[in-house]
Amino acid sequence: MILGDDVQLSDLAKLSGGMIANVVSFDADGTRYIARFLDVDYERSVKRSEFAISYVERSGSPFPVPHIVGSKSVRLREYTPIDKGGAGGNFMDISVVVMTMLPGEPLEQVQDAGKRHLVPELIESMDAIRQVDVSTTTGWGEIGEDGNGKFGSWRDSLASVANEIDELISDEARKIFRREDFDYFFDRLSMYWDAMPESDRSLVHSDWGWDNVLILHGKVSAVVDWDDAKFGDPLTDPARQDFYYPEIDFRSRFVEFYERSGWKIENFRERWLACQLSAMLNDLKWYSYQGWVEPYAWIKARMRYLLGEGEPVGRHP
């Protein structure tokens, strides 16, 4: 047992999880915990999360992160029918991660009524990630099993979005995915290779926002789910928010924030667009895999607008 064989659990509750993990909360010895249940294939993402959280904890970040108590691979019998994505009564291997539960409610849609006043607070929390000390690490992109980035440059990391397309895009996903879409935007990304930073490197959350940011009393009370953490351009998380929330105009707000803070950003426009292109290319694959027709069309139209090649779009479906 991760918490010990004699620990008594109580007050179990299923939480709304993300698209990868099932999540439950529970009490044990007067402390509230959460347990995330993931397919064993995501075991490497658990390790990435552990590394990223340790970097944030050591840097004394202004926002709390969950403390990981432990993780374990287990074998369970799963009774969900195969035609509904289950194992149909067969044994399946999963990873269980137990961590402390932090207070707050999920941010979810920042453009919803009653939440836009949080934008300055959100911008500061994203900038705090930029300032996490990762000087003891090397490399760019996905955090590897040694705690360092897996690529020699940010350019190589961005280019890796073209890897493993055939493995992700199943026959079902090909009903949505169009290789010509992917190649078109990847070509636009390649136009910015020479503008990529060589030394402006930071920790990147990669999935900041939505239900991974908790809010309490009008403040960011926690940033959770660091499974996709990487080392990269510190513009990555902000640019991704700007891409998905056209109503907020995060780009202008971040430019103002950076000017006030005195951070001089070389090749800002090119780097900003490269981060957005990388995010949307990844989601062209992911939306196809999930069968999301309207969001797939939306991100194409949104990216064309940001590149100056199309008309503005409304809210993400």
Rosetta blueprint (number, residue, H / E / L):
1 M L
2 I L
3 L L
4 G L
5 D L
6 D L
7 V L
8 Q L
9 L E
10 S E
11 D E
12 L E
13 A E
14 K E
15 L E
16 S L
17 G L
18 G L
19 M L
20 I L
21 A L
22 N E
23 V E
24 V E
25 S E
26 F E
27 D E
28 A E
29 D L
30 G L
31 T E
32 R E
33 Y E
34 I E
35 A E
36 R E
37 F E
38 L E
39 D E
40 V H
41 D H
42 Y H
43 E H
44 R H
45 S H
46 V H
47 K H
48 R H
49 S H
50 E H
51 F H
52 A H
53 I H
54 S H
55 Y H
56 V H
57 E H
58 R H
59 S H
60 G L
61 S L
62 P L
63 F L
64 P L
65 V L
66 P L
67 H L
68 I E
69 V E
70 G E
71 S E
72 K E
73 S E
74 V E
75 R E
76 L E
77 R E
78 E L
79 Y L
80 T L
81 P L
82 I H
83 D H
84 K H
85 G L
86 G L
87 A L
88 G L
89 G L
90 N L
91 F E
92 M E
93 D E
94 I E
95 S E
96 V E
97 V E
98 V E
99 M E
100 T E
101 M L
102 L L
103 P L
104 G L
105 E E
106 P E
107 L E
108 E E
109 Q L
110 V L
111 Q L
112 D L
113 A L
114 G L
115 K L
116 R H
117 H H
118 L H
119 V H
120 P H
121 E H
122 L H
123 I H
124 E H
125 S H
126 M H
127 D H
128 A H
129 I H
130 R H
131 Q L
132 V L
133 D L
134 V L
135 S L
136 T L
137 T L
138 T L
139 G L
140 W E
141 G E
142 E E
143 I E
144 G L
145 E L
146 D L
147 G L
148 N L
149 G E
150 K E
151 F E
152 G L
153 S L
154 W H
155 R H
156 D H
157 S H
158 L H
159 A H
160 S H
161 V H
162 A H
163 N L
164 E L
165 I H
166 D H
167 E H
168 L H
169 I L
170 S L
171 D L
172 E L
173 A H
174 R H
175 K H
176 I L
177 F L
178 R L
179 R H
180 E H
181 D H
182 F H
183 D H
184 Y H
185 F H
186 F H
187 D H
188 R H
189 L H
190 S H
191 M L
192 Y L
193 W H
194 D H
195 A H
196 M L
197 P L
198 E L
199 S L
200 D L
201 R L
202 S E
203 L E
204 V E
205 H L
206 S L
207 D L
208 W L
209 G L
210 W E
211 D E
212 N E
213 V E
214 L E
215 I E
216 L E
217 H L
218 G L
219 K E
220 V E
221 S E
222 A E
223 V E
224 V L
225 D L
226 W L
227 D L
228 D L
229 A L
230 K E
231 F E
232 G E
233 D L
234 P L
235 L L
236 T H
237 D H
238 P H
239 A H
240 R H
241 Q H
242 D H
243 F H
244 Y H
245 Y L
246 P L
247 E L
248 I L
249 D L
250 F H
251 R H
252 S H
253 R H
254 F H
255 V H
256 E H
257 F H
258 Y H
259 E H
260 R H
261 S H
262 G L
263 W L
264 K L
265 I L
266 E L
267 N L
268 F H
269 R H
270 E H
271 R H
272 W H
273 L H
274 A H
275 C H
276 Q H
277 L H
278 S H
279 A H
280 M H
281 L H
282 N H
283 D H
284 L H
285 K H
286 W H
287 Y H
288 S H
289 Y H
290 Q H
291 G L
292 W L
293 V H
294 E H
295 P H
296 Y H
297 A H
298 W H
299 I H
300 K H
301 A H
302 R H
303 M H
304 R H
305 Y H
306 L H
307 L L
308 G L
309 E L
310 G L
311 E L
312 P L
313 V L
314 G L
315 R L
316 H L
317 P L
